[in-house]
Amino acid sequence: MSLKCVVQLGILDIIHKHDKPMTLAELVEALPMNKVKAQSVPHLMRILIHLGFFMKAKISKGEEETRYWITPASRLLLKDEHLSVAPFLLVMLDPVLTKPWHHLSAWFENENSTPFDTAHGRMLWEHVGQEPRYDLFSTSTS
């Protein structure tokens, strides 16, 4: 979910477009967020550094302020990359697809054929067929 948050806030793209490692202050200023919550950004970044999507960087010797830079793995999530997997990540972490995991124990106890059916009252493909936002072949630009 931390990675989903970073993609949705556009942190990867902001740092990439900055074209050099960013300080926390620069990043917070560029983010579309409530600035009162700025104290939580370092925690989010620490998680993503641990996962290998960001790295700490220094621009000059002796510099002490932490700067953040993207890694090769994070390039796969940039919005403008030809082979970006960001849309796939967002679909896979969509609440419609994560909700069935919260109903797994109930599924074992009932007669439904899938946890998705338990969570949503219909099968995945029936749900997708009735939801316009999942129409991958639509020519609509909405």
FENJO-V729312 format. One record per pair of residues at least 24 apart in sequence whose ideal C-beta (glycine too) atoms are under 10 Angstrom apart, sorted by sequence separation. I is the first residue (numbers start at 1). J is the second residue. D is the distance in Angstrom with one decimal. If there is no record, write none. Layout:
I:J:D + I:J:D
This chain:
8:32:9.7 + 9:33:6.7 + 42:66:8.0 + 53:77:7.4 + 95:119:9.9 + 96:120:7.2 + 100:124:8.7 + 48:73:10.0 + 42:68:9.6 + 48:74:8.0 + 41:68:9.6 + 97:124:8.4 + 96:124:8.9 + 11:41:8.6 + 97:127:9.9 + 96:127:7.1 + 9:41:9.4 + 96:128:8.9 + 11:44:8.1 + 21:54:9.6 + 11:45:8.1 + 21:55:8.5 + 9:44:8.8 + 21:56:8.2 + 22:57:9.1 + 96:131:8.0 + 12:48:9.1 + 21:57:3.8 + 23:59:9.5 + 11:48:8.2 + 20:57:8.5 + 21:58:7.6 + 96:133:9.5 + 6:44:6.9 + 21:59:6.2 + 96:134:8.6 + 5:44:6.6 + 6:45:8.5 + 15:54:7.8 + 20:59:6.6 + 26:65:10.0 + 94:133:9.3 + 23:63:9.6 + 25:65:8.4 + 27:67:9.1 + 94:134:9.3 + 2:43:9.1 + 3:44:9.8 + 6:47:9.0 + 12:53:7.5 + 24:65:7.8 + 26:67:8.4 + 27:68:6.4 + 2:44:5.9 + 5:47:9.5 + 6:48:5.9 + 11:53:9.3 + 12:54:8.3 + 21:63:9.8 + 23:65:5.4 + 24:66:6.4 + 26:68:9.1 + 2:45:9.4 + 5:48:9.2 + 11:54:8.3 + 23:66:7.1 + 24:67:8.3 + 91:134:8.6 + 2:46:9.6 + 3:47:8.6 + 22:66:9.7 + 23:67:5.5 + 24:68:7.5 + 2:47:4.7 + 3:48:6.8 + 6:51:9.9 + 21:66:9.0 + 22:67:6.0 + 23:68:8.0 + 1:47:9.7 + 2:48:6.2 + 7:53:9.7 + 21:67:3.6 + 22:68:5.5 + 6:53:7.0 + 20:67:8.1 + 21:68:6.0 + 22:69:7.8 + 2:50:9.7 + 3:51:7.0 + 6:54:8.4 + 21:69:4.1 + 2:51:7.7 + 18:67:10.0 + 20:69:7.8 + 21:70:9.0 + 3:53:6.6 + 18:68:9.6 + 2:53:9.0 + 18:69:9.4 + 15:67:9.4 + 18:70:9.9 + 15:68:6.1 + 16:69:9.2 + 14:68:9.9 + 15:69:6.6 + 16:70:5.7 + 15:70:5.6 + 11:68:8.4 + 13:70:9.4 + 12:70:5.9 + 16:74:8.4 + 11:70:9.2 + 12:71:9.8 + 15:74:8.5 + 16:75:7.9 + 16:77:9.9 + 17:78:9.4 + 12:74:5.3 + 16:78:5.7 + 17:79:9.9 + 11:74:9.3 + 12:75:8.3 + 15:78:9.7 + 16:79:9.0 + 17:80:9.0 + 12:76:9.5 + 13:77:8.8 + 16:80:8.4 + 12:77:5.4 + 13:78:5.9 + 16:81:9.2 + 11:77:9.7 + 12:78:5.7 + 13:79:5.1 + 7:74:9.7 + 12:79:7.9 + 13:80:7.3 + 6:74:8.5 + 10:78:9.8 + 13:81:9.6 + 10:79:7.3 + 12:81:9.7 + 7:77:5.6 + 3:74:9.2 + 6:77:7.9 + 7:78:9.4 + 7:79:8.4 + 12:84:9.8 + 13:86:9.2 + 3:77:7.6 + 12:86:8.2 + 10:86:10.0 + 7:84:9.5 + 7:85:9.7 + 8:86:9.3 + 7:86:5.1 + 6:86:9.9 + 7:87:9.3 + 8:89:9.9 + 4:86:9.5 + 7:89:6.1 + 8:90:7.4 + 3:86:9.6 + 6:89:10.0 + 7:90:6.5 + 4:89:6.5 + 8:93:9.7 + 3:89:6.7 + 4:90:6.6 + 7:93:9.1 + 4:92:9.0 + 5:93:9.8 + 4:93:4.7 + 3:93:8.2 + 4:94:9.3 + 1:93:6.8 + 1:98:9.0
